Amino acid sequence: MSTATKLTYEDYVLMPDDGQRHELIDGELFVVPAPNHPHQRTVVRLAHLLASWLDAHRGGEVIVAPFDVILSPTDVVQPDLLFVSDRNAQRIERRGVVGAPDLVVEILSNSNRRRDEVTKRALYERFGVPEYWLIDPDERTVTVLRLSDGRYSVVEGETLTSPLLPGLEISLTSIFTI
């Protein structure tokens, strides 16, 4: 796409509300289809687990889609779930998060897998999102990516932990429990 045809945040907010989720990545418009049931069940379950932990321990806010993350004038995404620490609370505005959240979670499905694993991974890495979780409800796996020296590296384990949320421990089985 040439720079002359890139869409901006100003174009994005003028789009009609058609019930679809829209995202801009490098000025290119993506229309995100409605998520499937396993996707939504996973979002609700993880949001509940994180919100419950935050209720007891404080430290920030968890937000579920649709909610804009405005990384630049030509990069506006709606992650399935995000966390903004108290330290970065000023990034949360009425219209969305302006700048990088502390943690972004994308739930994979067939329609978005490549965009989440490749395109959005590069986008979040470029804008310095400290932690990115990719959750596959079909395979019942979680890939944790943590930023180190400007690059993501994979963190292995059967329990979700995060230096962003000291003391948080979520077993992978609890995410996928029906």
C-alpha positions in Angstrom: 0.0 0.0 0.0 1.5 3.4 -0.9 1.7 6.1 1.7 -0.8 8.2 -0.2 -3.6 5.6 0.4 -2.9 4.9 4.0 -5.9 5.3 6.3 -5.5 7.2 9.5 -7.2 7.2 12.9 -9.2 10.2 11.7 -10.5 8.0 8.8 -11.1 5.1 11.2 -13.4 7.1 13.5 -15.5 8.2 10.6 -16.3 4.6 9.5 -20.0 3.7 10.0 -20.8 1.4 12.9 -21.6 -1.7 11.0 -21.3 -4.1 13.9 -17.9 -5.4 12.7 -14.6 -4.9 14.4 -12.2 -2.8 12.3 -8.5 -2.4 12.8 -5.8 -0.4 11.0 -2.3 -1.8 10.6 0.2 0.4 8.8 -2.8 2.3 7.4 -4.4 -0.8 5.9 -8.0 -1.6 7.0 -8.8 -5.1 8.4 -12.4 -6.1 9.1 -12.4 -8.8 11.8 -15.2 -11.3 11.6 -17.3 -12.2 14.7 -15.5 -14.6 17.0 -16.6 -18.2 17.4 -17.8 -19.7 20.7 -14.5 -21.3 21.9 -12.9 -17.9 21.3 -15.5 -16.0 23.3 -15.6 -18.6 26.1 -11.8 -18.2 26.4 -11.9 -14.4 26.5 -14.6 -14.5 29.2 -12.7 -17.1 31.3 -9.4 -15.3 31.1 -10.9 -11.9 31.7 -12.6 -13.3 34.8 -9.4 -14.8 36.1 -7.4 -11.7 35.6 -10.1 -9.3 36.9 -10.5 -11.5 40.0 -6.8 -11.4 40.7 -6.6 -7.7 40.1 -9.6 -7.1 42.5 -7.6 -8.8 45.2 -4.1 -7.4 44.4 -4.7 -4.2 42.5 -2.1 -3.0 40.1 -4.0 -2.0 37.0 -7.0 -2.7 34.8 -8.0 -5.4 32.4 -10.1 -4.4 29.4 -11.9 -6.6 26.8 -12.6 -5.9 23.1 -13.9 -4.0 21.5 -11.7 -1.2 22.8 -9.3 0.7 20.6 -5.5 0.6 21.1 -4.1 3.6 19.3 -0.5 2.9 18.7 0.0 5.5 16.0 -2.1 7.5 13.6 -2.1 4.6 11.2 -2.1 1.7 13.7 -5.3 1.1 15.6 -6.1 -2.4 16.9 -8.7 -4.1 19.2 -7.0 -6.9 21.0 -9.3 -9.5 22.6 -8.0 -8.5 26.0 -5.5 -6.1 27.4 -4.0 -5.0 30.7 -2.7 -1.5 31.6 -0.8 -1.2 34.8 -1.5 1.6 37.3 1.9 3.0 36.3 0.5 3.6 32.8 -3.1 4.4 33.7 -2.8 7.8 32.0 -2.8 5.9 28.6 -6.4 5.0 29.1 -8.7 7.5 27.6 -12.4 7.5 26.9 -11.7 6.7 23.2 -9.2 3.9 23.9 -5.7 3.2 25.1 -3.3 5.7 23.5 0.1 4.0 23.4 1.2 0.5 24.2 -0.7 -1.5 26.9 1.5 -3.5 29.3 0.0 -6.8 28.1 -2.0 -7.8 25.1 -3.9 -11.1 24.7 -5.1 -12.4 21.3 -7.3 -15.5 21.1 -6.5 -17.4 18.0 -9.1 -18.7 15.5 -8.8 -19.8 11.9 -9.8 -16.4 10.5 -7.2 -14.4 12.5 -4.3 -16.9 13.2 -1.8 -15.5 10.7 -2.5 -11.9 11.4 -2.2 -12.5 15.2 0.9 -14.7 15.0 2.8 -12.7 12.4 1.4 -9.2 11.6 0.3 -8.2 15.1 3.3 -9.8 16.8 5.5 -7.6 14.7 3.3 -4.6 15.4 3.2 -5.1 19.2 7.0 -5.7 19.2 7.6 -2.5 17.2 5.5 -0.4 19.6 7.1 -2.0 22.7 4.2 -3.9 24.2 6.1 -5.6 27.0 4.1 -8.9 27.0 1.9 -10.6 24.3 -0.1 -13.8 25.0 -1.4 -15.9 22.1 -4.1 -18.3 23.2 -5.3 -21.2 21.1 -8.5 -22.5 22.5 -8.7 -25.4 20.0 -5.2 -26.7 20.8 -5.5 -25.5 24.5 -2.1 -23.8 24.4 -0.8 -20.4 25.4 2.3 -18.8 23.9 3.8 -16.1 26.1 6.0 -13.6 24.4 8.1 -11.1 26.5 10.0 -8.2 25.2 13.7 -8.2 25.9 16.1 -5.8 24.1 13.3 -4.8 21.7 12.6 -8.4 20.6 10.0 -11.0 21.7 11.2 -14.3 23.2 9.0 -17.2 24.1 8.5 -18.1 27.7 7.6 -21.7 28.4 5.5 -23.1 31.3 2.3 -24.8 32.4 1.3 -21.8 34.5 0.8 -18.2 33.3 2.9 -15.8 35.3 4.0 -12.3 34.5 6.5 -9.9 35.9 3.8 -7.3 35.2 1.6 -9.0 37.8 3.8 -10.2 40.6 2.3 -13.2 42.3 -0.2 -14.1 39.5 -0.4 -17.8 38.7 -3.0 -19.1 36.3 -2.8 -22.8 35.4 -3.5 -23.4 31.7 -6.2 -25.9 32.5 -8.1 -23.2 34.4 -8.3 -21.1 31.2 -9.8 -23.9 29.2 -12.1 -25.3 31.9 -15.7 -25.3 30.7 
